[in-house]
Amino acid sequence: MKTKTSKAFHQGGNASNETISTVHPDIIQSHILTRLDGPSLASFACTSSQLHALSTEENLWQNICSSTWPSVNHPRVQEFISTFPSGHRSFFSDSFPFPDPQPLKLDVNSLTLPKELISAVDIFYQNKIIYSKVEEMETSSGWFLCSPFRVDLLDPKDSTSTPIKYFGGSKDDTWLKHLEENLSLSWIVIDPTRKKAVNMSSRRAVSLQRHWLTGDVQVRFGTVVMSGDELRGSSRELVECAVVVMCGGKEGEDMHVREVSMVMDDMEGKALNGKDSLLILEGVMERGRRRGNGNEGKEKYEEYEGKKRERKKRKQRKERALDLVCITIGVAGFVTLCSAMLFK
């Protein structure tokens, strides 16, 4: 004999909606919705019109954004988020997923470059915040547009202490592997004018290297995107937005973060200038978002590095072939000249 509960279950979603509608909205908001993370809350909102209305409350999304990225609690960031179409819900929708690596459609003639960008950066160790900063950057000057793109959050003379014990000098790579698996980073770039944001970090590290001389550890969080045909006259070149964190310290003592920076590099390893980098960022924001998995960033980075190595080898082969041709022509010319002088 079927119970009422099993009967309701077998009737599907309609019965479930009727059941949830009998619960008081205050109970749903205070005891259910407040326990959900961003993706779960977004899915919950699709269940019914009633739950959609309850799940779009600004306070819910503000709390989710604040707990996910502590840097957004900065007054300036809050000021900008308040201008987004749906406030914190729009900001979360822009900032949570990974950027789409498919080719950007960049209309360099119609795309308006931003006059300023805001970076909201958070570094986590075992999901606990160890570093957070907001950086405002003026981007309209001729110097910025023509110079190599680079954002530094720490002065070269400064560093910030962390509760992590540093064992980077050990020959055993166990600690490095531990750091790679437990360190995560979010770098959200905000365009206040267009009311858009994008998270350019891979979240998890894509590579980790120890400096051969200083022993400092470089942790790289890279996002690889494909530029449009219009950028720099290239044909859909891969571009890496690299976020670099440099860590160091005395063995067994607290680890210090000595560098947190963002750069844009092309397949030749050359830095993009400010204008080209802004076009990349604006193109990623314009296209929108795409869901990704935690390993996607590293997979794309390894594929990107493989293509860079292949290009470098092809370039070296061409240079060797050109050198051989030049040498052959030179020798042939020398022999011809010597022969002409002998028969005079």
Secondary structure, 3 states (H helix, E strand, C coil): CCCHHHHHHHCCHHHHHHHHHCCCHHHHHHHHHHHCCHHHHHHHHCCCHHHHHHHCCHHHHHHHHHHHCHHHHCHHHHHHHCCCCCCHHHHHHHHCCECCCCECCCCCCCCCCCCEEEEEEEEEECCEEEEEEEEEEECCCHHHHHCECEEECCCCCCCEEEEEECCCCCCCCHHHHHHHHHEEEEEEEEECCCCEEEECCCCECCEEEECCCCCCEEEEEEEEEECCCCHHHCCCCEEEEEEEEEEECCCCCEEEEEEEEEEEECCCCCECEHHHHHHHHHHHHHHCCECCCCCHHHHHHHHHHHHHHHHHHHHHHHHHHHHHHHHHHHHHHHHHHHHHHHCC
